[in-house]
């Protein structure tokens, strides 16, 4: 396999992992809001600040880890857990 093709596959995995981290933050935030609707007016701004602070580190993390597969599996796991949490509490 050509080295450029191999590098493009690794880069595509890392980009997908970064987008899945962003999706995980959105899903976990939605689940937290669904979990406590009475506290939603206070919870939403606080979570937005927290998610905005964590998003850059989470998205760059996908490029810091050694293996693109590890980044993809880790971020997919976070997104899947957030989605499951949202479904269970919605």
Secondary structure, 3 states (H helix, E strand, C coil): CCHHHHHHHHHHHHHHHHHHHHHHHHHHHHHHHHHCHHHHHHHHHHHHHHHHHHHHHHHHHHHHCCCHHHHHHHHHHHHHHHHHHHHHHC
